């Protein structure tokens, strides 16, 4: 049984409500026969406008009982900012369906603190002022890919039962995922769309401190203009920061736990990468026969103080020199073996390197403060 639209709703809101009740996507791009261009204000007129009040009222009784089990699925819509600065308020809401705001535009703050989504939440391709989801719960995936543009993104303490996908999107504000729990993987990689590569970019600092990720954390090709804070991050599988990734600020992985490998090849690091007291169960992969080493800026540092590494894999330059930054620290570092899964050729064969290579490498890794421990470790591994 359907429920008639409210008498105060606009034509666009009445049409969207009819689609939502029928379990159809309220796709204004399809309705109007035109994909709205985010750069053209004239594309975003009253024909595709849904007001904040409409979106707040339909999730409350008696309207919510008439929402189809497929949920609230909207595309190509403008949600205008309120003149008084009021946010779209779904704080503490119970939403037992999928919720989509795809390829849409809004300068509003979406306030969804402690909300419960019993489905997928998607903002693919949308421009959103800010998304506040502290302590929220999403049963399935959080989708924010396909060239989405976000201001602030706050997922502190958020629980996500599936994965989070932010491939090819831009985040102009702080991205804070401290204490978030993601059951599967998190992806913030480059995205190929219409034969164009969209690069994921973070313009302010990113925090994943104390977060738990049940799969992998993939940041391939992403650009970080500021710090990447990942103290005590727990990743069950691999952390991939490779394939053209660029980090201009500091990377803090102090006391991080990585169940797989940390892969850093083909990327650029301008500042310090601190792995003090971190645990890498599988491998620290800097380079191998098939992939190039990272590029280190003049201020780059690699700190492996008291770091435990299952295996180390790198290559030597054609000159015979190492590929590490000018400054790296090895005090207390424990390496289980030399050579990882991708080793094999002469440049990748770590056990076959001459004694002078290891002497120079160890001297540089202990030049700030001498310690015999790294020398003893390498001697043991070369026996």
DRENROKE-60663 format. One record per residue (C-alpha): residue number from 1; residue in three letters; z, y, x. Coordinates in steps of 0.05 Angstrom, whole numbers, always signed. Each point is the difference from the previous one (the first is absolute). Example, Ala and Ser with C-alpha at 12.3 -4.5 7.8 and 13.67 -1.06 7.14 Angstrom:
# residues 2
+-------+-------+--------+--------+--------+
: zakol : rovex :     zz :     yy :     xx :
+-------+-------+--------+--------+--------+
:     1 :   ALA :   +156 :    -90 :   +246 :
:     2 :   SER :    -13 :    +69 :    +27 :
+-------+-------+--------+--------+--------+
END
This chain:
# residues 383
+-------+-------+--------+--------+--------+
: zakol : rovex :     zz :     yy :     xx :
+-------+-------+--------+--------+--------+
:     1 :   UNK :     +0 :     +0 :     +0 :
:     2 :   UNK :    -20 :    +67 :    +29 :
:     3 :   UNK :    +37 :    +66 :     -5 :
:     4 :   UNK :    -36 :    +64 :    -16 :
:     5 :   UNK :     -2 :    +55 :    +52 :
:     6 :   UNK :    +50 :    +57 :     -5 :
:     7 :   UNK :    -26 :    +62 :    -36 :
:     8 :   UNK :    +14 :    +44 :    +60 :
:     9 :   UNK :    -42 :    -42 :    +48 :
:    10 :   UNK :    -66 :    +25 :    +27 :
:    11 :   UNK :    -67 :    -36 :    -11 :
:    12 :   UNK :     +4 :    -28 :    +71 :
:    13 :   UNK :    +71 :    -26 :    -12 :
:    14 :   UNK :    -19 :    -31 :    -67 :
:    15 :   UNK :    -59 :    -36 :    +32 :
:    16 :   UNK :    +44 :    -25 :    +58 :
:    17 :   UNK :    +54 :    -24 :    -48 :
:    18 :   UNK :    -52 :    -40 :    -40 :
:    19 :   UNK :    -24 :    -33 :    +64 :
:    20 :   UNK :    +70 :    -16 :    +24 :
:    21 :   UNK :    +18 :    -33 :    -67 :
:    22 :   UNK :    -63 :    -42 :     +3 :
:    23 :   UNK :    +14 :    -24 :    +71 :
:    24 :   UNK :    -60 :    +38 :    +28 :
:    25 :   UNK :     -3 :    +45 :    +61 :
:    26 :   UNK :     +1 :    +74 :    -20 :
:    27 :   UNK :    -55 :    +17 :    +50 :
:    28 :   UNK :    -22 :    +72 :     -9 :
:    29 :   UNK :    -53 :     -7 :    +54 :
:    30 :   UNK :    -33 :    -54 :    -42 :
:    31 :   UNK :    +11 :    +38 :    -65 :
:    32 :   UNK :    -32 :    +64 :    +27 :
:    33 :   UNK :    -53 :    -35 :    +41 :
:    34 :   UNK :    +21 :    +37 :    +63 :
:    35 :   UNK :    +48 :    -13 :    +58 :
:    36 :   UNK :    +41 :    +62 :     +9 :
:    37 :   UNK :     -3 :    +30 :    +70 :
:    38 :   UNK :    +70 :    +19 :    +26 :
:    39 :   UNK :    -31 :    +59 :    +37 :
:    40 :   UNK :    -32 :    +29 :    -63 :
:    41 :   UNK :    +51 :    +32 :    -49 :
:    42 :   UNK :    -54 :     +6 :    -53 :
:    43 :   UNK :     -3 :    -77 :     -5 :
:    44 :   UNK :    +73 :     -1 :    -23 :
:    45 :   UNK :     +0 :    +32 :    -68 :
:    46 :   UNK :    +36 :    -12 :    -67 :
:    47 :   UNK :    -45 :    -59 :    -16 :
:    48 :   UNK :    +37 :    -42 :    +52 :
:    49 :   UNK :    +69 :    +33 :     -2 :
:    50 :   UNK :    +63 :    -37 :    -19 :
:    51 :   UNK :    +64 :    +40 :     -3 :
:    52 :   UNK :    +66 :    -20 :    +32 :
:    53 :   UNK :    +33 :     -1 :    -69 :
:    54 :   UNK :    -49 :    -52 :    -26 :
:    55 :   UNK :    +13 :    -47 :    +58 :
:    56 :   UNK :    +75 :     +8 :     -9 :
:    57 :   UNK :     +2 :    -12 :    -75 :
:    58 :   UNK :    -44 :    -63 :     -3 :
:    59 :   UNK :    +50 :    -40 :    +42 :
:    60 :   UNK :    +55 :    +15 :    -50 :
:    61 :   UNK :    +12 :    -30 :    -70 :
:    62 :   UNK :    -35 :     -5 :    -47 :
:    63 :   UNK :    -64 :     +8 :    +41 :
:    64 :   UNK :    +16 :    -50 :    +56 :
:    65 :   UNK :     +2 :    -58 :    -49 :
:    66 :   UNK :    -74 :    +11 :    -14 :
:    67 :   UNK :    -23 :     -1 :    +73 :
:    68 :   UNK :    -43 :    -61 :    +13 :
:    69 :   UNK :    +27 :    -52 :    +48 :
:    70 :   UNK :    -53 :    +20 :    +51 :
:    71 :   UNK :    +36 :    +66 :     +8 :
:    72 :   UNK :    -17 :    +73 :    +12 :
:    73 :   UNK :    -65 :     +0 :    +38 :
:    74 :   UNK :    -31 :    +69 :    +11 :
:    75 :   UNK :    -56 :    +25 :    +45 :
:    76 :   UNK :    -36 :    +66 :    +12 :
:    77 :   UNK :    +54 :    +43 :    -31 :
:    78 :   UNK :    +30 :    +68 :    +16 :
:    79 :   UNK :    +76 :     +6 :     -9 :
:    80 :   UNK :    +11 :    +75 :     +8 :
:    81 :   UNK :    +61 :    +28 :    +35 :
:    82 :   UNK :    +52 :    +32 :    -44 :
:    83 :   UNK :    +10 :    +75 :     +9 :
:    84 :   UNK :    +75 :     -9 :     +2 :
:    85 :   UNK :     -6 :    -52 :    +56 :
:    86 :   UNK :    +27 :    -57 :    -43 :
:    87 :   UNK :    -16 :    -70 :    +25 :
:    88 :   UNK :    -30 :    -58 :    -38 :
:    89 :   UNK :    +66 :    -35 :    -15 :
:    90 :   UNK :     +0 :    -76 :     -3 :
:    91 :   UNK :    +67 :     -5 :    +35 :
:    92 :   UNK :    +34 :    -66 :    -18 :
:    93 :   UNK :    -57 :    -20 :    -46 :
:    94 :   UNK :    -11 :    -73 :    -19 :
:    95 :   UNK :    -76 :    -13 :     +3 :
:    96 :   UNK :    -17 :    -73 :    -15 :
:    97 :   UNK :    -75 :     +8 :    +14 :
:    98 :   UNK :    -51 :    +21 :    +52 :
:    99 :   UNK :     -4 :    +76 :    +10 :
:   100 :   UNK :    -63 :    +31 :    +30 :
:   101 :   UNK :    -16 :    +72 :    +17 :
:   102 :   UNK :    -65 :    -14 :    +37 :
:   103 :   UNK :    -50 :    +52 :    +25 :
:   104 :   UNK :    +40 :    +55 :    -32 :
:   105 :   UNK :    +29 :    +66 :    +20 :
:   106 :   UNK :    +68 :    +34 :     -7 :
:   107 :   UNK :    +43 :    +49 :    +38 :
:   108 :   UNK :    +61 :    -25 :    -38 :
:   109 :   UNK :    +59 :    -35 :    +31 :
:   110 :   UNK :     +2 :    -70 :    -29 :
:   111 :   UNK :    +75 :    -14 :     -5 :
:   112 :   UNK :    +10 :    -75 :     -8 :
:   113 :   UNK :    +68 :    -10 :    +33 :
:   114 :   UNK :    +32 :    -67 :    -19 :
:   115 :   UNK :    -58 :    -16 :    -48 :
:   116 :   UNK :    -18 :    -73 :    -11 :
:   117 :   UNK :    -74 :    -20 :     -2 :
:   118 :   UNK :    -11 :    -72 :    -23 :
:   119 :   UNK :    -72 :     +1 :    +24 :
:   120 :   UNK :    -45 :    +37 :    +49 :
:   121 :   UNK :     +4 :    +74 :    +14 :
:   122 :   UNK :    -65 :    +32 :    +24 :
:   123 :   UNK :    -21 :    +70 :    +22 :
:   124 :   UNK :    -66 :    -22 :    +34 :
:   125 :   UNK :    -45 :    +58 :    +17 :
:   126 :   UNK :    +46 :    +52 :    -31 :
:   127 :   UNK :    +27 :    +67 :    +24 :
:   128 :   UNK :    +75 :     +4 :    -14 :
:   129 :   UNK :    +49 :    +56 :    +16 :
:   130 :   UNK :    +58 :    -47 :    +16 :
:   131 :   UNK :    +26 :    -68 :    -20 :
:   132 :   UNK :    +75 :    -11 :     -1 :
:   133 :   UNK :    +20 :    -72 :    -10 :
:   134 :   UNK :    +69 :     -8 :    +32 :
:   135 :   UNK :    +32 :    -66 :    -21 :
:   136 :   UNK :    -59 :    -16 :    -46 :
:   137 :   UNK :    -23 :    -71 :    -11 :
:   138 :   UNK :    -73 :    -23 :     -4 :
:   139 :   UNK :    -10 :    -73 :    -18 :
:   140 :   UNK :    -70 :     -5 :    +29 :
:   141 :   UNK :    -41 :    +46 :    +45 :
:   142 :   UNK :     +2 :    +75 :    +15 :
:   143 :   UNK :    -73 :    +23 :     +9 :
:   144 :   UNK :    -13 :    +68 :    +32 :
:   145 :   UNK :    -67 :    -12 :    +35 :
:   146 :   UNK :    -73 :    +22 :     -6 :
:   147 :   UNK :     +8 :    +70 :    +27 :
:   148 :   UNK :    +63 :    +18 :    -38 :
:   149 :   UNK :    +33 :    +66 :    +21 :
:   150 :   UNK :    +75 :     +7 :     -5 :
:   151 :   UNK :    +50 :    +53 :    +17 :
:   152 :   UNK :    +70 :    -29 :     +7 :
:   153 :   UNK :     +8 :    -75 :    -10 :
:   154 :   UNK :    +72 :    -24 :     -8 :
:   155 :   UNK :    +11 :    -75 :     -5 :
:   156 :   UNK :    +71 :     -2 :    +28 :
:   157 :   UNK :    +34 :    -63 :    -23 :
:   158 :   UNK :    -60 :    -19 :    -43 :
:   159 :   UNK :    -11 :    -74 :    -14 :
:   160 :   UNK :    -72 :    -24 :     -4 :
:   161 :   UNK :    -12 :    -72 :    -21 :
:   162 :   UNK :    -72 :     -1 :    +25 :
:   163 :   UNK :    -33 :    +42 :    +54 :
:   164 :   UNK :    -12 :    +73 :    +12 :
:   165 :   UNK :    -71 :    +21 :    +16 :
:   166 :   UNK :    -14 :    +71 :    +25 :
:   167 :   UNK :    -66 :    -11 :    +37 :
:   168 :   UNK :    -43 :    +61 :    +11 :
:   169 :   UNK :    +49 :    +50 :    -30 :
:   170 :   UNK :    +29 :    +66 :    +24 :
:   171 :   UNK :    +74 :    +18 :     -3 :
:   172 :   UNK :    +12 :    +74 :    +12 :
:   173 :   UNK :    +76 :     -2 :    -10 :
:   174 :   UNK :    +56 :    -44 :    +26 :
:   175 :   UNK :     -7 :    -74 :    -14 :
:   176 :   UNK :    +69 :    -30 :     -6 :
:   177 :   UNK :     +7 :    -75 :    -11 :
:   178 :   UNK :    +69 :     -8 :    +31 :
:   179 :   UNK :    +34 :    -63 :    -25 :
:   180 :   UNK :    -60 :    -20 :    -42 :
:   181 :   UNK :     -8 :    -75 :    -14 :
:   182 :   UNK :    -72 :    -24 :     -4 :
:   183 :   UNK :     -7 :    -74 :    -16 :
:   184 :   UNK :    -70 :     -8 :    +28 :
:   185 :   UNK :    -39 :    +44 :    +48 :
:   186 :   UNK :    -10 :    +75 :     +9 :
:   187 :   UNK :    -70 :    +27 :    +17 :
:   188 :   UNK :    -17 :    +70 :    +24 :
:   189 :   UNK :    -67 :    -14 :    +34 :
:   190 :   UNK :    -69 :    +31 :     +2 :
:   191 :   UNK :    -39 :    -10 :    -64 :
:   192 :   UNK :    -75 :    -10 :     -7 :
:   193 :   UNK :    -26 :    +33 :    -64 :
:   194 :   UNK :    -73 :    +12 :    -16 :
:   195 :   UNK :    -18 :    -13 :    +73 :
:   196 :   UNK :    +49 :    +54 :    +22 :
:   197 :   UNK :    +62 :    -16 :    +39 :
:   198 :   UNK :    +61 :    +36 :    -28 :
:   199 :   UNK :    +56 :     +6 :    +51 :
:   200 :   UNK :    +72 :     -3 :    -22 :
:   201 :   UNK :    +36 :    +63 :    +23 :
:   202 :   UNK :    +73 :    +20 :     +1 :
:   203 :   UNK :    +11 :    +74 :    +13 :
:   204 :   UNK :    +76 :     +0 :     +1 :
:   205 :   UNK :    +50 :    -52 :    +25 :
:   206 :   UNK :     +2 :    -70 :    -28 :
:   207 :   UNK :    +64 :    -40 :     -7 :
:   208 :   UNK :     +5 :    -75 :     -9 :
:   209 :   UNK :    +71 :     -4 :    +28 :
:   210 :   UNK :    +40 :    -59 :    -26 :
:   211 :   UNK :    -59 :    -22 :    -43 :
:   212 :   UNK :    -14 :    -74 :    -11 :
:   213 :   UNK :    -72 :    -27 :     -4 :
:   214 :   UNK :    -11 :    -72 :    -19 :
:   215 :   UNK :    -70 :     -3 :    +28 :
:   216 :   UNK :    -35 :    +43 :    +52 :
:   217 :   UNK :     -2 :    +75 :    +12 :
:   218 :   UNK :    -72 :    +20 :    +14 :
:   219 :   UNK :    -14 :    +71 :    +25 :
:   220 :   UNK :    -68 :    -13 :    +32 :
:   221 :   UNK :    -39 :    +64 :    +11 :
:   222 :   UNK :    +53 :    +45 :    -32 :
:   223 :   UNK :    +14 :    +69 :    +28 :
:   224 :   UNK :    +72 :    +25 :     +5 :
:   225 :   UNK :     +7 :    +74 :    +17 :
:   226 :   UNK :    +75 :     -3 :     +6 :
:   227 :   UNK :    +56 :    -51 :    +12 :
:   228 :   UNK :     -1 :    -72 :    -23 :
:   229 :   UNK :    +73 :    -20 :    -13 :
:   230 :   UNK :    +11 :    -75 :     -5 :
:   231 :   UNK :    +71 :    -12 :    +24 :
:   232 :   UNK :    +26 :    -68 :    -21 :
:   233 :   UNK :    -65 :    -15 :    -37 :
:   234 :   UNK :     -6 :    -74 :    -18 :
:   235 :   UNK :    -71 :    -28 :     -4 :
:   236 :   UNK :     -6 :    -75 :    -14 :
:   237 :   UNK :    -69 :     -6 :    +32 :
:   238 :   UNK :    -43 :    +48 :    +42 :
:   239 :   UNK :     +3 :    +74 :    +12 :
:   240 :   UNK :    -71 :    +24 :    +14 :
:   241 :   UNK :    -10 :    +69 :    +30 :
:   242 :   UNK :    -69 :    -10 :    +29 :
:   243 :   UNK :    -75 :    +11 :    -11 :
:   244 :   UNK :     -2 :    +75 :    +12 :
:   245 :   UNK :    +69 :    +17 :    -25 :
:   246 :   UNK :    +27 :    +66 :    +28 :
:   247 :   UNK :    +73 :    +22 :     +2 :
:   248 :   UNK :    +14 :    +70 :    +26 :
:   249 :   UNK :    +75 :     -1 :    -11 :
:   250 :   UNK :    +55 :    -47 :    +23 :
:   251 :   UNK :     +3 :    -72 :    -24 :
:   252 :   UNK :    +71 :    -26 :    -10 :
:   253 :   UNK :     +6 :    -75 :     -7 :
:   254 :   UNK :    +71 :     -5 :    +26 :
:   255 :   UNK :    +33 :    -64 :    -23 :
:   256 :   UNK :    -62 :    -20 :    -40 :
:   257 :   UNK :    -11 :    -74 :    -17 :
:   258 :   UNK :    -72 :    -23 :     +1 :
:   259 :   UNK :    -10 :    -73 :    -20 :
:   260 :   UNK :    -71 :     -3 :    +27 :
:   261 :   UNK :    -36 :    +44 :    +52 :
:   262 :   UNK :     -4 :    +74 :    +15 :
:   263 :   UNK :    -74 :    +16 :    +11 :
:   264 :   UNK :    -17 :    +66 :    +34 :
:   265 :   UNK :    -70 :     -8 :    +28 :
:   266 :   UNK :    -56 :    +51 :     -9 :
:   267 :   UNK :    +48 :    +55 :    -21 :
:   268 :   UNK :    +27 :    +66 :    +26 :
:   269 :   UNK :    +72 :    +19 :    +12 :
:   270 :   UNK :    +17 :    +72 :    +20 :
:   271 :   UNK :    +76 :     -6 :     +3 :
:   272 :   UNK :    +55 :    -51 :     +9 :
:   273 :   UNK :     +1 :    -70 :    -30 :
:   274 :   UNK :    +72 :    -22 :     +0 :
:   275 :   UNK :    +13 :    -75 :    -10 :
:   276 :   UNK :    +72 :     +0 :    +26 :
:   277 :   UNK :    +39 :    -60 :    -26 :
:   278 :   UNK :    -60 :    -22 :    -41 :
:   279 :   UNK :    -18 :    -73 :    -11 :
:   280 :   UNK :    -73 :    -23 :     +1 :
:   281 :   UNK :     +0 :    -74 :    -18 :
:   282 :   UNK :    -72 :    -13 :    +18 :
:   283 :   UNK :    -37 :    +48 :    +45 :
:   284 :   UNK :     -8 :    +71 :    +27 :
:   285 :   UNK :    -75 :     +5 :     +2 :
:   286 :   UNK :    -28 :    +59 :    +40 :
:   287 :   UNK :    -69 :    -27 :    +15 :
:   288 :   UNK :    -40 :    -63 :    +14 :
:   289 :   UNK :    -69 :    -22 :    +19 :
:   290 :   UNK :    -31 :    +22 :    -67 :
:   291 :   UNK :    +37 :    +65 :    -13 :
:   292 :   UNK :    +14 :    +63 :    +40 :
:   293 :   UNK :    +69 :    +25 :    +20 :
:   294 :   UNK :    +35 :    +59 :    -32 :
:   295 :   UNK :    -12 :    +70 :    +24 :
:   296 :   UNK :    +63 :    +35 :    +24 :
:   297 :   UNK :     +9 :    +75 :     -1 :
:   298 :   UNK :    +32 :    +38 :    +58 :
:   299 :   UNK :    +67 :     +1 :    -37 :
:   300 :   UNK :     -3 :    -73 :    -22 :
:   301 :   UNK :    +58 :    -47 :    +15 :
:   302 :   UNK :    +10 :    -73 :    -16 :
:   303 :   UNK :    +74 :    -17 :     -2 :
:   304 :   UNK :    +18 :    -74 :     +1 :
:   305 :   UNK :    +74 :     +7 :    +13 :
:   306 :   UNK :    +35 :    -64 :    -21 :
:   307 :   UNK :    -62 :    -21 :    -39 :
:   308 :   UNK :    -12 :    -74 :    -13 :
:   309 :   UNK :    -73 :    -21 :     +0 :
:   310 :   UNK :    -26 :    -70 :    -14 :
:   311 :   UNK :    -63 :    +10 :    +42 :
:   312 :   UNK :    -35 :    +58 :    +35 :
:   313 :   UNK :    -75 :     +7 :     +1 :
:   314 :   UNK :    -40 :    +54 :    +37 :
:   315 :   UNK :    -58 :     +6 :    +48 :
:   316 :   UNK :    -12 :    +33 :    +67 :
:   317 :   UNK :    -50 :    +56 :    +13 :
:   318 :   UNK :    -62 :    -14 :    +41 :
:   319 :   UNK :    +37 :    +34 :    +57 :
:   320 :   UNK :    +55 :    -52 :     -5 :
:   321 :   UNK :    +51 :    +51 :    -27 :
:   322 :   UNK :    +42 :     -9 :    -62 :
:   323 :   UNK :    -16 :    +32 :    -67 :
:   324 :   UNK :    +70 :    +25 :    -16 :
:   325 :   UNK :    +20 :    +73 :     -7 :
:   326 :   UNK :    +24 :    +40 :    +60 :
:   327 :   UNK :    +71 :     -8 :    -25 :
:   328 :   UNK :    +28 :    -65 :    -27 :
:   329 :   UNK :    +70 :    -30 :     +3 :
:   330 :   UNK :    +17 :    -73 :     +9 :
:   331 :   UNK :    +76 :     +0 :     +6 :
:   332 :   UNK :    +29 :    -60 :    -36 :
:   333 :   UNK :    -68 :    -21 :    -27 :
:   334 :   UNK :     -7 :    -75 :    -12 :
:   335 :   UNK :    -70 :    -31 :     -3 :
:   336 :   UNK :     -6 :    -73 :    -20 :
:   337 :   UNK :    -68 :    -12 :    +32 :
:   338 :   UNK :    -60 :    +35 :    +31 :
:   339 :   UNK :    -65 :     -5 :    -39 :
:   340 :   UNK :    -11 :     -3 :    -75 :
:   341 :   UNK :    -47 :    -34 :    -47 :
:   342 :   UNK :    -60 :    +43 :    +20 :
:   343 :   UNK :     +4 :    -10 :    +75 :
:   344 :   UNK :    -52 :    -39 :    +38 :
:   345 :   UNK :    -45 :    +38 :    +48 :
:   346 :   UNK :    +18 :    +26 :    +69 :
:   347 :   UNK :    +21 :    +70 :    -24 :
:   348 :   UNK :    +45 :    -31 :    -54 :
:   349 :   UNK :    +30 :    -55 :    +43 :
:   350 :   UNK :    +69 :    +27 :    +14 :
:   351 :   UNK :    +26 :    -60 :    +39 :
:   352 :   UNK :    -58 :     +4 :    +50 :
:   353 :   UNK :    +13 :    +71 :    +23 :
:   354 :   UNK :    +18 :    +13 :    +72 :
:   355 :   UNK :    +70 :    +16 :    +24 :
:   356 :   UNK :    -16 :    +73 :    +16 :
:   357 :   UNK :    -19 :    +13 :    -73 :
:   358 :   UNK :    +68 :    -22 :    -24 :
:   359 :   UNK :    +35 :    +37 :    +56 :
:   360 :   UNK :    -34 :    +66 :    -19 :
:   361 :   UNK :    +10 :    -13 :    -75 :
:   362 :   UNK :    +75 :    -14 :     +8 :
:   363 :   UNK :     +9 :    +59 :    +47 :
:   364 :   UNK :    -29 :    +47 :    -52 :
:   365 :   UNK :    +40 :    -31 :    -57 :
:   366 :   UNK :    +66 :    +10 :    +38 :
:   367 :   UNK :    -13 :    +64 :    +39 :
:   368 :   UNK :    +46 :    +44 :    -43 :
:   369 :   UNK :    +58 :    -47 :    +12 :
:   370 :   UNK :     -4 :    -63 :    +42 :
:   371 :   UNK :    +22 :    -66 :    -29 :
:   372 :   UNK :    -12 :    -70 :    +29 :
:   373 :   UNK :     -4 :    -32 :    -69 :
:   374 :   UNK :    -75 :    +13 :    -14 :
:   375 :   UNK :    -17 :    -28 :    +69 :
:   376 :   UNK :    +41 :    -63 :    -14 :
:   377 :   UNK :    -34 :     -8 :    -67 :
:   378 :   UNK :    -71 :     +3 :    +28 :
:   379 :   UNK :    +19 :    -47 :    +58 :
:   380 :   UNK :    +24 :    -50 :    -52 :
:   381 :   UNK :    -64 :     +6 :    -42 :
:   382 :   UNK :    -45 :    -10 :    +61 :
:   383 :   UNK :    +33 :    -63 :    +26 :
+-------+-------+--------+--------+--------+
END
